[in-house]
Amino acid sequence: MAALLAVLALPAGPAGSQEPTDTTPLNPCDDAALRLKCPDLTMAPPSHLRVKKAGRVLRLQAENRIVNIGRGPLEVRAHRGDSSIYAEAYQAIHRTGGGVTFFPEAGLVYWKAIPGQGHYWKYWRAARFELWTLNADGTRDRLQRTGPKLSYCFRDLDRVRGGRDVPRGRVYPACSQSAKRRDMKLGTSVGWADVYPETYHENWISITGLRGCFAFVHRADPEGELIEQREDNNLGVRRIRLPPVKGRVRGC
């Protein structure tokens, strides 16, 4: 959850005593008076797995999908000042009945190089690839490795849900490739997904030397910089057994 959120503080007790302070951040999406139509990001389980050797590194590639299942669009805006490579982002949350409420300190948009394609203005730390060890009961234990991919356009690529609030056509296009662009708006509408195939740049995680069962996790908003309806449903998980057999990854 973004750092700007308000914090509850319990009233002080009688003289000579000290009451504990509740530092649980408030989610503005839960405040009915604000009438916010908040986004809710989740990720599909890793799919289209492919094993590829790159030098001494054994890579597990995977398609990944960030899906918005909330009440309103995920929309991030940024204005670039003097920097030529990044802009501080703020989040725009639409309101019931019209209008938008802005929340600052929502991460960064930066000028990301993609080999063979040029540069794009992308949102940094939109999602992350993770490998976790598993306990005997199948729950996740320790974070073992993370992948290099953190940057996403936030766009409407695939319409994956129906419903009254789901736009029939794309609202948020591919991210800009203009180095002169100073104002950026990125987003993913309700019921839409931002999708990257397994062959896309950085869509992999190292599985070199690993043996046993692991949870392969795709995690949206890993640093909690975006405001969402829920924070406990950001994961897409697939259990895998390593090492691969004949170039294929099995389930656990």
CORKAHU-V181642 format. One record per residue. N is the residue number from 1. RES is the residue in one small letter. NEAR is the number of other C-alpha atoms within 8 Angstrom. Layout:
BEGIN
{{N RES NEAR} {N RES NEAR}}
END
This chain:
BEGIN
{{1 m 11} {2 a 10} {3 a 6} {4 l 7} {5 l 10} {6 a 6} {7 v 9} {8 l 10} {9 a 7} {10 l 8} {11 p 5} {12 a 6} {13 g 7} {14 p 6} {15 a 4} {16 g 4} {17 s 6} {18 q 7} {19 e 8} {20 p 5} {21 t 7} {22 d 8} {23 t 7} {24 t 6} {25 p 9} {26 l 9} {27 n 10} {28 p 9} {29 c 13} {30 d 7} {31 d 9} {32 a 7} {33 a 4} {34 l 8} {35 r 9} {36 l 13} {37 k 13} {38 c 15} {39 p 16} {40 d 12} {41 l 14} {42 t 14} {43 m 14} {44 a 12} {45 p 11} {46 p 14} {47 s 7} {48 h 8} {49 l 11} {50 r 11} {51 v 12} {52 k 8} {53 k 8} {54 a 7} {55 g 5} {56 r 5} {57 v 9} {58 l 12} {59 r 13} {60 l 12} {61 q 14} {62 a 14} {63 e 14} {64 n 15} {65 r 10} {66 i 13} {67 v 13} {68 n 16} {69 i 10} {70 g 14} {71 r 10} {72 g 12} {73 p 15} {74 l 15} {75 e 11} {76 v 12} {77 r 12} {78 a 14} {79 h 10} {80 r 12} {81 g 6} {82 d 4} {83 s 7} {84 s 7} {85 i 6} {86 y 10} {87 a 12} {88 e 12} {89 a 14} {90 y 13} {91 q 15} {92 a 12} {93 i 16} {94 h 13} {95 r 12} {96 t 8} {97 g 4} {98 g 6} {99 g 7} {100 v 8} {101 t 9} {102 f 8} {103 f 10} {104 p 8} {105 e 12} {106 a 13} {107 g 12} {108 l 11} {109 v 13} {110 y 12} {111 w 12} {112 k 9} {113 a 8} {114 i 9} {115 p 6} {116 g 4} {117 q 6} {118 g 8} {119 h 9} {120 y 14} {121 w 13} {122 k 13} {123 y 14} {124 w 11} {125 r 12} {126 a 11} {127 a 14} {128 r 15} {129 f 14} {130 e 15} {131 l 13} {132 w 14} {133 t 12} {134 l 13} {135 n 8} {136 a 5} {137 d 5} {138 g 6} {139 t 7} {140 r 9} {141 d 8} {142 r 7} {143 l 9} {144 q 8} {145 r 9} {146 t 11} {147 g 12} {148 p 10} {149 k 11} {150 l 9} {151 s 11} {152 y 10} {153 c 13} {154 f 13} {155 r 14} {156 d 16} {157 l 10} {158 d 8} {159 r 10} {160 v 7} {161 r 7} {162 g 7} {163 g 6} {164 r 4} {165 d 7} {166 v 11} {167 p 9} {168 r 5} {169 g 4} {170 r 9} {171 v 8} {172 y 11} {173 p 9} {174 a 8} {175 c 11} {176 s 8} {177 q 8} {178 s 6} {179 a 6} {180 k 4} {181 r 8} {182 r 8} {183 d 8} {184 m 10} {185 k 8} {186 l 14} {187 g 13} {188 t 17} {189 s 17} {190 v 15} {191 g 15} {192 w 15} {193 a 16} {194 d 14} {195 v 10} {196 y 9} {197 p 9} {198 e 13} {199 t 8} {200 y 7} {201 h 7} {202 e 7} {203 n 16} {204 w 13} {205 i 14} {206 s 11} {207 i 11} {208 t 7} {209 g 5} {210 l 7} {211 r 7} {212 g 7} {213 c 11} {214 f 13} {215 a 14} {216 f 13} {217 v 14} {218 h 16} {219 r 14} {220 a 13} {221 d 13} {222 p 10} {223 e 5} {224 g 9} {225 e 12} {226 l 10} {227 i 13} {228 e 12} {229 q 11} {230 r 6} {231 e 8} {232 d 5} {233 n 7} {234 n 11} {235 l 13} {236 g 12} {237 v 11} {238 r 10} {239 r 10} {240 i 12} {241 r 13} {242 l 12} {243 p 10} {244 p 10} {245 v 7} {246 k 4} {247 g 7} {248 r 8} {249 v 13} {250 r 9} {251 g 7} {252 c 7}}
END
